[in-house]
């Protein structure tokens, strides 16, 4: 089968690889209809992780079930399914509590597994014609038949639940104000989620005009950090600060001057959120970052303004999304027309165009907001 393979920093290519096959009676094989390039994939693409060469990438996947193992009972051949990026066994202590992003069995020696991602187990990704799905009965979410809402449902595997998770971690209540740092796909999904969940006002901070324009189309208020100090702008707009905040940027955050400052978003959120407010962190941070410029950041450590955070009595929730906590409900919001996450798709490409998609998306070229591939 054809698949996108990581060959080194800034080097991915589509080539023939071994066919995905059933390796366990609980497996299913899914023919991929849509798979997305995620901002998290760019960490690997840029060589900022320990992903091994030869890895098939892609953790945002949906498609049609092609075959199932003998122990699969719920999922049937022909089902249209969304596949959470978390691979979870469904029966360990964490899965039993709904913490499927931290499964204790799928990636021995660690908490959490995923398709096609560094340090997240031996699983290939779905930027390919076919994908092996372990524990298929537990992991696959069945979608309505047909092709309707394809670009909306494809966001269920990761970024729509992750954006929603960021708002949940911030503990936002209806009627409150919230500021989202980052107008990339996850930040836009967090803003979309906050509007659906009843935020009175949503602010989105970024410096790229095309992304801020999309935030405004969602009904959010854009804050252009290149136009002046973002915290001062937010303080003026909110009469003292937002009730809640979301970090949808992560460890490769940059200041308005383009210089990488991995702690800048966290510290600006501490400054911009009111006392006793909540902050949700869904931007990726890593234990080690050898590619970082500073010595602290190379060790995965940050110069965090903990004193102000403590003095203001704020709370913070962190960690990758437990996709299955949200994806069925979000599917139904899409089906009923309440949620429309597919609005952010800017480019639909064939699998053979994947390397081109990575290059343009990584450069944050104008208009390259979210790239989906159709194998």
Buried (B, 14 or more C-beta within 10 A) or exposed (E): BBBBBBEEEEEBEBEEBEEBEBEEEBBBBBBBBBBBBBBBBBBBBBBBBEBEEEBBBBBBBBBBBBBBBEEBEEBEEEBBBBBBBBBBBBEBEBBEEEBBBBBBBBBEEEBBBBBBBBBBBEBBBBBBBBBBBBBBBBBBBBBEEEEEBBBBBBBBBBBBBBBBBBBBBBBBEEEBBBBBBBBBBBBBBBBBBBBBBEBEBBBBBBBBEBBBEBBEEBEBBBBBBBEEEBBEBBBEBBEEBBBBBBBBBBBBBBBBEEEBBBBBBBBBBBBBBBEEBBBBBBBBBBEEBEBBEBEEBEEBBBBBBEEEBEEBEBBBBBBBBBBBBBBEEBBEBBBEEEBBBBBBBBBBBEBEBBBEBBBBBBEBEEEBBBBBBBB
